[in-house]
Amino acid sequence: MKSPVDLPKARRSFRYAFRGVIDLFRFENNARIHLSAAAAVLVAGSYFQLSTTEWALIVTQIALVWATEAFNTALEKLADAVSADYHPLIKAAKDLAAGAVLIVAISAAIVGILIFLPKILMLF
């Protein structure tokens, strides 16, 4: 009987996904900015000894920002492949995707402020 999971195919899928993550941070400037911000937040979280719940919120926000940046990048590359010429609908799609990244980044910043500001204020 054949296994319900095709392991070689699953391994290939994961390999492609990891390649996509590596390429995101290797080639996309904004993703590298998000990576640097995440590293700073992780260091600050260690310093302030965040609770499990605070860590869960921080990690979720980091993942949401990275995932949204990846979707934005994918949409931009696909749009560029469809047409190198200016098209108002492609511009609108790119702007909307960039706006989604901005919305999630603002949300992450608010969560960061809610978690870290009280801890920073206690230092003074």
C-alpha positions, 0 to 999 in steps of 0.5 A, a space after each residue: 500500500 502506498 503511503 498517504 504522504 509522498 515524502 520526496 515530493 514533500 521534501 522538494 516542496 520544503 526545499 523550494 519554500 526555504 529557497 524562497 525565504 532565503 531569496 526574500 532576505 538575500 535580494 529584497 531590501 525591505 525584507 532585510 530591513 524587517 529582518 534587522 528590526 526583528 533581530 533588534 526586537 528579539 534581543 530586546 525581548 531577551 533583555 526584558 525577559 518577556 513572558 510566554 504570551 509576550 513572546 507569542 505576540 512578538 513572534 506572530 507579528 514578526 512572522 506576519 510582517 515577513 509573510 506579508 513582505 513575501 506576498 508583496 514581493 511575489 506579486 511584484 515579481 509576477 506583475 513585472 513578468 506579466 508586463 514591463 510596461 506601465 499599466 494602471 491596474 498593475 500599479 494599483 495591485 502593487 500599491 495595495 500589496 505594499 499597503 498591506 505590508 505597511 498595515 501589518 508593520 504598523 500593527 507590529 509596531 503598536 504591539 511592540 510599543 504596548 509590550 516594550 514601552 512599559 518595560 523601558 519606562 520602568 528603567 527610569 
